[in-house]
Structure formats: C-alpha cells, structure tokens
Amino acid sequence: MDAAYPDDISKMNNDSTVVVRPAKNIQGSVRLPGDKSISHRYAMLAAIAEGDTKLENYSTGADCASTLGCLKALGANWERDGDKLIIHGRGRQLQVPTAPLDCGNSGSTVRMLSGILAGQNFTSELFGDESLSRRPMARVIKPLEAMGAKVAASDDGKLPLKVTGGNLKAIDYKMPVASAQVKSCVLFAGLFADGETAVEEPIRTRDHSEIALRAFGCEINQSGNEVRIKGGQKLRAIEGRVPGDISSSAFFLCAAALFPDSQLLVQDLLMNPTRARLLDVLIAMGVGISVQQIEEHHGELVGTVQVKGGNLKGMTLHGADSAVLIDEIPVFAAIAPYTENGIEIRDAKELRVKESDRIAAVAMNLRAMGAEVEELEDGLKIPGGQKLRGAEIDSLGDHRIAMAFAVAALRAQGETTIRGANAAVISYPEFYKTLSQLTQG
Ligand code: S3P
C-alpha cells in the first residue's frame, strides 16, 4: 500500500490513485463500520417513527450519508453525539422538501425512500449522480403506480423521479426481479396503504427490512417467499448498534484467503443468514473459517469470524447464490485467477446494472493484469492457476471494483495503481487504511 496514502479518502478527488504493492499475508483483527443495508433501513424507519432513534456504528459510507441528507430535507432532523447518530422521528408524516432530493450514488436511497415518499401527501423529486441516473427505476415505478402513487421518470424509466404520494391501496405484488431494494420499497409503501400489501420474490433476498420493521414495532407476516404488511401501523424509535458490514468484510476475507498463512479476526460482524452465504462459499473453496459468539441485536445476528488461509480451490456460482452474493461477486472474480481451478459465475445479469457494468469492469481490469477471462452475458468464466502482474486499474467510479482490485493486487507481481480509488468512499471510506494495517509486506 502506498505509504503516502491519506487517512481520509473523502478528501480525495475523482482522479485519485492508490498504489497497492504485493503482500506476504494478512494478519490482525478488525471491526467494521455498520452495515450499509441496515444503516439505510434504520435511518429511513427512524425518520417515520415516533421518538428519537439512537444508533451506534452507523455506516460511514457516502451512500448512507445520502440517505441522511434526504431525510433532513424531509424534516427528519438528526445529529451526531460521538459515535452515536440520533434521529428525531417525525411519526408517519414527513415535511415537504424545498428542493429536489440528492440520492448521490445510492440505489438503496432512491429505491427504498421512494416507497416512503409514495405514502406522503406531496410531490418530491429524487435525483442522483451520473451512475445512478443510468440505473433502472421502472422496477419501483411499476408497483408504486399500481398502489396509486404517481411517479414520473424519463421515458426509459431513469432518474430524476417525481413521486406524488398519498391515498395508497394495498397490492399483491409478484416481483419479476430478485431485489431487496424493490421488496423494501413496496413494504415501506405498504405501511401507508389501505389494506394488507403482499410482496412475493422469486428468491429470498436480504431480509433486513422485514427484521427492521419488526424492531420498530410493526407486525409483518412471512411465509415462504411472501411477506405481508398491514397499512396504518405506527413505528417506535429504537436504540441499537449497527452490526459490521459483511459485504465490506468480504474484501478482507478474500485478501486473507489469498495467502495460506493469513490469520484474521473480524469482530462484531453481521451474520444474517441471507447475507452470510459468502462464508459457506469461502469454506467450500478451502478457507478456514470459524464463527464464534453469535448474538442477536434487534433481530439481526452478529458474531466474530476467524479466518485462516488455505489452498484456494475454485467454484461455480449460479442461480440463487448469484443473487444473494451479488455484491461480493466482484471480489470473488478478482481473486479467481489465483484459485486452483478457477471461478465460473452465471445468472448474474444484475451485475450489469449496478454502480458500473460490473461484468465488463471485472473483465477489463483482470485483462489489464494479464489474466485470461471470458465475459458472458450473465457472468464470467475465469480460469485458475494464473499469475497476474501489477497494472493500472480503472474503478470506473465503482466502489466495489476499486476495492476488489486492491485485493487482487496483493498477490500480483509488481505494483498496481488503482485509478478512481476514492470511489471506496461510497461504502467504506476507511478501506485502504484498514487494508494497509492488516497487510504484511
Ligand atoms: C441492497 C440490495 C441489492 C444490493 C445493494 C443493497 C439492499 O441491490 O446489490 O448493494 O440493501 O437492499 P438490489 O436490490 O438491486 O438487488
């Protein structure tokens, strides 16, 4: 890691570079900032709850700051008290914003918040950066319109969105795409609808909204892949700590997996079964993983994970696994050339509509490092047993691409320069600093 690396990447500009040097292994212990998915949900539900919600370890990422910015503009005030974030709930009624709401780079902010806005008796406008403006929004527009909201967007269903809410009716919605953001959007809108809203998903995606809604005092019914919520329920503020982000931990777990003599301890980590599949996959690949001290906090499981490197085998990811591991695929793909028999990823077309086209971004950057890789419409085929060389990586402004290739660089021959390295600020501003502390040179 570059010795001159700044402590605060939020001060770096978009052309920022970080130099990553080959490492010997990963050693140490780490606690991660709060999970991004849970932070968004707690903040949004806190805004429409009664009372003051007090959260420790709220995500430090820019995405979750975008959510907080929007909530302030909607009259839900918050302040920080040391590590604590205090959000003053407004009950179910938000305030008319005086300007369009800036969602930055955050798909979760725009998609989940639009569900709450659909329940408000006013018009609000949501916009985002260039990457977010390219991403599909028809997936939330369709169900919200079926519930009675008016949602205006560009002809091809992109930002900015203009949501005119109020007088929602419950629907039974069968989701065509597996997306926890869409499920959450419909459930949040369902809180404001007349009757009982049902959402059925094609596969079970992360269930933080269901768990958080219960934590805030709502009744939710779940059976199989269907979740039901009755409209008109009141939410009560909570006090709690956001568990460490398991998707951010994937970068360190994969970094440790690259070296047989790595030893890593990750404390206070989210262990929700809809997110923890990555541990099973790493175990199947030959990484030594043990989980200790599991506790439950507001319905979410939290634990300590011990990781020991091993000889990395390959794997195939497809079907439901690709959907639940969608955020971890870039880093799995980035370490694939170092595995014994390579990694094949299928059924992951959604990667093409993330913060960047992650299939193309991974293929381009692996090739820059000298790897052989086959790009498929819905995934990637990456042979194992390859040696990579240090190269210039382009993050394409995508946080997970920047971090995935910082990990791949640890076992390359020669230095790697990550261009657009500061994209990591979106989910994990402390990433490079922590990686350099854990890396033995
Ligand atoms: C998220 C759901 C996933 C994931 C994103 C966070 C969430 O997106 O990729 O990083 O918190 O619900 P989709 O809902 O588009 O699958």
Boltz pocket constraint, residues with backbone or C-beta under 6 A from the ligand:
constraints:
  - pocket:
      binder: B
      contacts: [[A, 36], [A, 37], [A, 38], [A, 108], [A, 178], [A, 179], [A, 180], [A, 181], [A, 182], [A, 184], [A, 206], [A, 323], [A, 326], [A, 327], [A, 350]]
      max_distance: 6.0
